[in-house]
Amino acid sequence: MPWKAEDAYSHTHKANTRSLQELWAKVANEALARTGDEGRAIREANAVVARQLDQR
């Protein structure tokens, strides 16, 4: 089941804006499709969101 932007905040509180939540869902779904591993997909999405915040 693909993740939606609304799911992001329950996995990382850093995704506190709509754009970060959409980015999280996009990365998580792409990683899941590529690897088939939900845990890895969540970790990758969390890392991307954290990097986005560090760049601000």
NUTORKOL-779300 format. One line per field, with one value per residue (C-alpha): x, y, z negated; residue in three letters; residue number from 1. Coordinates in Angstrom, 2 decimals, decimal comma, m for minus. Each point is the difference from the previous one (the first is absolute). Last residue first. Example, Ala and Ser with C-alpha at 12.3 -4.5 7.8 and 13.67 -1.06 7.14 Angstrom:
x = (13,67 / m1,37)
y = (m1,06 / m3,44)
z = (m7,14 / m0,66)
type = (ser / ala)
seq = (2 / 1)
END
This chain:
x = (17,60 / 2,37 / m0,23 / m3,79 / 0,28 / 2,53 / m2,44 / m2,75 / 2,31 / 1,07 / m3,60 / m0,84 / 2,95 / m0,89 / m3,64 / 0,98 / 2,48 / m2,67 / m2,49 / 2,39 / m1,13 / 3,23 / m0,85 / m3,76 / 0,50 / 2,68 / m2,28 / m2,89 / 2,15 / 1,54 / m3,37 / m1,65 / 2,82 / m0,05 / m3,74 / 0,49 / 2,82 / m2,21 / m2,93 / 2,13 / 0,97 / 1,96 / 2,48 / m2,50 / 1,01 / m1,99 / m3,42 / 0,63 / 0,49 / m3,32 / m1,94 / 2,24 / m1,34 / 1,73 / m0,53 / m1,59)
y = (25,48 / m2,72 / m1,92 / m0,17 / m1,59 / m2,49 / m1,06 / m0,52 / m2,13 / m2,08 / m0,66 / m1,15 / m2,38 / m1,40 / m0,51 / m1,81 / m2,16 / m1,09 / m0,70 / m2,23 / m0,75 / 1,56 / 2,18 / 0,30 / 0,66 / 2,59 / 1,81 / m0,07 / 1,31 / 2,76 / 1,25 / m0,26 / 1,95 / 2,67 / 0,45 / 0,33 / 2,47 / 2,11 / m0,14 / 1,20 / m1,77 / m2,90 / 0,17 / m1,88 / m3,15 / m3,21 / 1,22 / 3,32 / m1,71 / m1,84 / 3,08 / 0,23 / m3,35 / m3,36 / m2,65 / m3,29)
z = (m5,23 / 1,18 / m3,29 / 0,37 / 3,44 / m1,35 / m2,74 / 2,59 / 2,14 / m3,01 / m1,04 / 3,53 / 0,04 / m3,41 / 1,01 / 3,19 / m1,90 / m2,41 / 2,79 / 1,98 / 3,57 / 1,23 / 3,02 / m0,51 / m3,70 / 0,74 / 2,44 / m2,48 / m2,84 / 2,13 / 1,26 / m3,42 / m1,69 / 2,71 / m0,46 / m3,76 / 0,51 / 2,29 / m2,43 / m2,89 / m3,23 / 1,41 / m2,89 / m2,14 / 1,78 / 0,52 / m1,20 / 1,75 / 3,35 / 0,22 / 1,14 / 3,07 / 1,15 / m0,16 / 2,62 / m0,99)
type = (arg / gln / asp / leu / gln / arg / ala / val / val / ala / asn / ala / glu / arg / ile / ala / arg / gly / glu / asp / gly / thr / arg / ala / leu / ala / glu / asn / ala / val / lys / ala / trp / leu / glu / gln / leu / ser / arg / thr / asn / ala / lys / his / thr / his / ser / tyr / ala / asp / glu / ala / lys / trp / pro / met)
seq = (56 / 55 / 54 / 53 / 52 / 51 / 50 / 49 / 48 / 47 / 46 / 45 / 44 / 43 / 42 / 41 / 40 / 39 / 38 / 37 / 36 / 35 / 34 / 33 / 32 / 31 / 30 / 29 / 28 / 27 / 26 / 25 / 24 / 23 / 22 / 21 / 20 / 19 / 18 / 17 / 16 / 15 / 14 / 13 / 12 / 11 / 10 / 9 / 8 / 7 / 6 / 5 / 4 / 3 / 2 / 1)
END
